[in-house]
Amino acid sequence: MERATAERAALVALLRQADLSWSDAAHVVQEDGSALRVLGRTVGLADTLFPDTRSVDELVDAAAADLAAWQAEGITVRAFFDDDYPAQLRDVREMPPLLFARGDLRPDFRAIAVVGSRDASDRGLEIAGSVATSLALRGVTVVSGLAKGIDTAAHEAALAAGGRTVAVIGTGIRRHYPAANRALQEHIAEVGLVISQFWPDAAPTKQSFPMRNAVMSGYAATVVVEAGERSGARIQARLALQHGRPVVLTGQVMRHDWAQAFAGRPGVHVARGTLELVEAVEAILDQMPVTAELEGFPELASR
């Protein structure tokens, strides 16, 4: 087994240890430089009623078999230390240790997320479509969460304009949620990219969608078209600021207290009309690199 495959398989095996959170596992491996070494120190040491008594080699072999099966199914799996893991996610606290992908996994350094309410107004859908179309025509990747409403409008407009769109989903990559977007998800996987941070068969949960928003906020700048007080888009705006990513709030959003509280913060652009929205997006794009070098982990990436 190649060293890179063994390291990736070791990370999969490590994440299956019930007593270790995914975030903790990523940080430990990042500090150590080897998932194999960390797994070797972890296996059999868990203070549980039924500890895993299999050897490191057995765990790695089983995980490698799963990786091969996923790959045969068209699912790409990348660990955070792989060269083609999205580099912009490595500097966020919520960095997923693994990403499951279908489609064209490539650097998206010029990307903007267009997000908002599931129960969107006609005006909100119009704005989302217009923004996504404009971005796609400029060669900017349109990112969204594949939910109904604003997300769907953004994905569909980007596709109609011949642009690239990335769907960051809150379920396992084998699932389709909502069911009405099954065909859209499959189409994006064919011509764009669908990514998930969850095991392939994971069902949607109350926690998975805010986690999805955290990944989107790290992956791209964010335009919030519409979002109520409890919207996932509001969570994404807050996380984007924590991640040092720009946020654009439209006039549709500014009627809410949370948006008004965000408006004065550094990195937040308020756009009360179409012209201001275009200007805000253009200002963000001017600050984005056309290309960027990946920040690798030398000990792992060189294998």
Secondary structure as GFF3:
##gff-version 3
##sequence-region A 1 303
A	DSSP	alpha_helix	3	15	.	.	.	ID=ss1
A	DSSP	alpha_helix	22	32	.	.	.	ID=ss2
A	DSSP	alpha_helix	35	42	.	.	.	ID=ss3
A	DSSP	alpha_helix	56	72	.	.	.	ID=ss4
A	DSSP	beta_strand	76	79	.	.	.	ID=ss5
A	DSSP	three_ten_helix	87	89	.	.	.	ID=ss6
A	DSSP	beta_strand	98	103	.	.	.	ID=ss7
A	DSSP	beta_strand	111	116	.	.	.	ID=ss8
A	DSSP	alpha_helix	122	137	.	.	.	ID=ss9
A	DSSP	beta_strand	141	144	.	.	.	ID=ss10
A	DSSP	alpha_helix	150	160	.	.	.	ID=ss11
A	DSSP	beta_strand	165	168	.	.	.	ID=ss12
A	DSSP	three_ten_helix	179	181	.	.	.	ID=ss13
A	DSSP	alpha_helix	182	191	.	.	.	ID=ss14
A	DSSP	beta_strand	193	196	.	.	.	ID=ss15
A	DSSP	alpha_helix	208	219	.	.	.	ID=ss16
A	DSSP	beta_strand	221	226	.	.	.	ID=ss17
A	DSSP	alpha_helix	232	242	.	.	.	ID=ss18
A	DSSP	beta_strand	247	250	.	.	.	ID=ss19
A	DSSP	alpha_helix	257	262	.	.	.	ID=ss20
A	DSSP	beta_strand	268	271	.	.	.	ID=ss21
A	DSSP	alpha_helix	274	286	.	.	.	ID=ss22
A	DSSP	alpha_helix	298	301	.	.	.	ID=ss23
###
